[in-house]
């Protein structure tokens, strides 16, 4: 297509040597003609000079090349519409029919790869199977180049040398989020240029433009794609076209205008598209008029035969209602008109102006004196005829309901998103009203998106929850539609922040019978809804299927700010905010459906997000959870009490684990061995005012984030240095806390013990979660369990395991299981967790020491008491006490014996022999026995006791002697 002299190819010394060798070795070759060689410049030297040398187009074909001559200064450049004539080394104007960007180059024809472009396919990393990627390359398709669609990495590269800083701009069409598309720039030392992100986001509707700044010097541009179709789905390629690079010094030739464009003057910087009903060939200076029986669209390279007009070439609409309540049916040709009314078999345009009765107004509106439809007041409702105020104890159900289509509603707009010329003012009405429905009109390109957009200002806050509900039903949109297609058309329903910032909610392929669809709005930021019909995805400018259509019969959206009401409902009788038309029950109450009275929910219960009517609206919180202040969710403060089988109570505090924690699964591989990871984000307790766990999709054009207790996303690693991982496919695993227990089953969610075997007698504490997201595979929604296991040896706060036999965290795809080991998962320490050791009494001092029971399975709580020291009485003391007592007893016995002895002797002298009385003898024997018992309890071998015994027996002998005398 062109020859671009932007990167020097030969150094001056090497060129001269090569020229001498060729001159000596080619004496028998013919003399070179101008068509046998071309000129190039050598690299600039330190003085800013260079040489112009002749380079043969084919080696060893001719001889006598022109001698090298001194070239222009390195600062030399050409302007727009000019090229450098290497023969004269002067800038020349491009001739008519051609163009030049001057200090830029453009590539807009892709019949083959342009000169300088290189493409190749390789594996991004080692896989399990050997894959041949030699054919996985970028393929030229005429107007664009298409990427590969397999798991190989296809790279398209282009090297360019810039005289000054410039830019590269290109257009791309990236419709598939399973294909990762990146663009980056490297210098001549293979160092990547600084860029915030090299990943190109998905664009599902139209061609997008991408621009990157380039530095002066050598730059290598890379476009690279890799498929990660994890479920084996078919992948659509990335399309690339209109690549422009600015900042080069010059171009050595001008480019011919492509068919359908022209340049009438010399020195043109760009070519002008031909208008409708004209055409041009390649390199044209003028556009030629089509013949009368032929037509062409803007920018066409040829004319086509005008087909005979059919019923698909016109459409019908209605005029507004007049004062008599009548409207007129109007028929119009589709513009621009391309069909022929005189061709054989052509149909004529039906006559317009037929009057018919206007359809009634839509619900919530009434017929004004001018026969137009006006909205009812905020406290009234209507069926489309007369406004009626809502009775006491009820409130109007505010929203919009469209089921009659006499005129397009003021908050709806019709538009066309096309591949080309989407700004044409004649191409702005894609949907037309038709009384009972609104439908897509024919006449647009098969690949165009025919858009119908509904915009709402926002939604009312549910009156039973002053703070709103993150997960509840804020609003609901329902519509009835029908499609009729002869090919693989697609009908889309989109929702988002605006018409240009939305995402596909649902899509239908091919013909669809009349049916209804509903979508729940959970965010007050969703203010735009769009319906779009695309007749085919095959890129073309044809109108083969322009008779395919979509019809929407009705649209109903509830709880809209500024809406109207079609009916009223009963509500509570207690006053709330001034923005309410009635009084709803306060938080924590439900409405008695028979009377409309408010009744309190049971303790520790929450109310459902919908209007709380009936006691079934109250949901009791699970074990170890409590309701939040808004009565909309059950939360935990991370403090848990459980009762063991032995009857003791264990107290836990998981607050150190309450912050959001992230961890990754082991690597997984696709069928061809490409590696990816699962990233999990956990927010354990979910206390109020805590930041929830979040997972993000940063690949799609509209970055999407999901938030809850537990979520998962898929991470695909990049093989480029300093490049972050790509995160995609996020989904919620748990958005509500069911309860906390040591039981392995709670409210239908099971956590089998065999998933995480344990040898400890201490039970695991299990957190149970549930997600409201219902999928085709998980009819009851997803659920999750997190086992908290005490392990005093683990100080880290994120030691989390997945089941060994379910490496991705789930065995069935719906219930996920996690094991979290930590010292912070141990119960509080109590007195039962330590024991005391009492030492012997040494020198009147006794010590008491406390030690933890082993193995220790507690954390925090009571502290281990310090060592205690107390006074005590030793064995030596009791020995001394015994000796003293024995001595006193012996002396007492001796004294008594002597007393009786003296008394007996005196009686004998008086002639009266007297003996001790029996009572005296009994007292002596008792005292004797006590003394003996006391003395025998001590050490018989003690010397002191031996002396006591001797004294005792001596006294006994004296006593008996006294008696005998």
C-alpha angles and dihedrals in degrees: 000000000000146000114234117197097198105116117051113237105188134040116228098247094046092049093052093049091047090050092053092048093050091047093054096041099049106057093131096049123099121259112271120253124210090259091057097065145025135207128250136175125240122228116285116259128219091278092055095250132124142178132246111224134181115239119193115237088222125021122243096013103107143003141217098059115186115273119258113266132192111272134216121285115280090243091063119116141161128235134231114305092020137103133192115255101212093197093061095019088227132123113253130190118252113250123244112284092037136076142196134196091212100212092025142059130213134200113198102143119075106177083124134356108289118243112281097027119118127188131187140160128226139158112266092217139352114293136193093253131045109250127192107224099171092108095042096099141122110281125207112233103181104262095029145009120249126212129223122273102206132085093272120102112246116200128192114190137181128185120211134169116218126206091202137005110294143155141252117218127183140163122233140180112208109174103159125072090197089069115072113213124192137175125195141159130225130189125228089278092058092250115145118237118244111268134161092224133356094191114104113219124233117271109190101176114039148356112291129203123230127191130188128181117240129205125227117270129040118348129181114203119207130194111186135178134185128179121226101179096165093181097044094253123158112267127215118222128243113249122213130191146146099039113185127183123190129191101059120131098234146324122240095219142022123247123240117240109254120240112286093035136075144185115213099187134054116252096035119167094201141006125252121231115243115248124244117295091024133091142188139195128228113299094013123169094195138022118243124224117245119239118263094258092048136067141189137195123236112290096019125154094204143016128249133213112264107246122223112270115260135181088271092065096069137045137198134229140166135249119231117273115273128216090277092057092251132125134189128241109229129194122201136180115243110254130261087039111217104162126093121237092195097053119108112278094012119152124226126236108262116244115267130213102064108151123224138168114277116245115249121270118271118264112284093033133090135204111260126207090268090056091248123126117253127184121253122240123275092259096048141071136200143184091225100285116061130010116239125189117240113251123245115286094030137087132210116258097234119210143091125281119183117185101137119063111196093133132008109266114252092241093053127082134187122213144154127235108196139171093242139020093007090158094065106128090215089061101062105098111072098152126048131191118245107177102257096033146007116239143184114261121225126238104077130110114279092242096049120112111232102209132199112183129193117195124194127185096227143284137283117252110249107259095222091060115044092193097048126235125274094200102026132094107278094169141341131218120201129180140174117222145164134197131198116193137164093200140026097302121165129218115200134197113199135184132186150114094299143350090273098040108054142109136224112267098178139348137196126205125212125348116347125193119231107293144147132242132191131198127190117223113213101168128065088217095069100099104144131067125180137187118201134183121200113184095203139352096219106112107242141119094233129120099211095132101033091127091066110104147177126217129199113199101181142001124196125180122176137212096019122163109245092015131135131239131241094183144002131236134205116260140179122286101229117103121250133164123342091244091070124089091210141015119270129195116275120247114293094029135099132208121250102228095211097053106015089235122142120244127185120249118237116276117288093014132133129212124238119255093246123074103301104236118158130009090279086074088075117084119191116226118244126249117303093011133102135198121262124242092265092052090232104107143024114240139177130223089210091252113116133180120196133177119227126218089257090060098251121128123233122204121208133188113193094174093119087060096046099096119094109278128196129199138163135231124233113278118280127198136217121233089275096045104261110152127234138160138216115231117203125196119196133192101184108194104017096210117183117281090019120133107248125228113269138194123195139207106213097168102071123077091248106052108226128200129190121200134194143101095302130011138165135211134178119245122202113194121227121227091213122100118253091010121131123229119268114244121203147145097045120183139169120254096179130010099163133047111233099185148297121251146139090235117104094226129047127171095335097318117112132199105188114211091222090070090069110019116205133191093197122103089214108099122236118245109231126204113205122206137179134196125215092211106112118198134180091259096041106046092173094044127252125299137189142195129204116198114207108205125187114239113159091190094065115079095169116102097214105051095137127162135197121215111280092226094044104047095180093055097257135070097194102028093246108065118052126197131200134179117209115191119190143135085243089064091066121102122252115279117252136179088274090067096065138047135208128234118201118204127213121275105262120182091339094309126109125185128208117200127189125213134180118253111250131265089037111219105173140080131200119346118098119010125234107267118241125247116287125213121198138171119255142180115249130212092255089065093056090048092056091046091053094049093051093048092049092050093051091049093051093050090050092053092050091050092050091047093052091047093056091042093056092045092051093048092051091053092050091053089051090050092253114115109202130181130197113275121251091252091055092050091048091053091049092050093049091051090047093051094048091050092049093048091050094047094046091055090065131066109297091202095059112116094223091056091049090058091049091052092050091049090048096052091045090055090048091055092049090050094053091047091053090052095049091051 
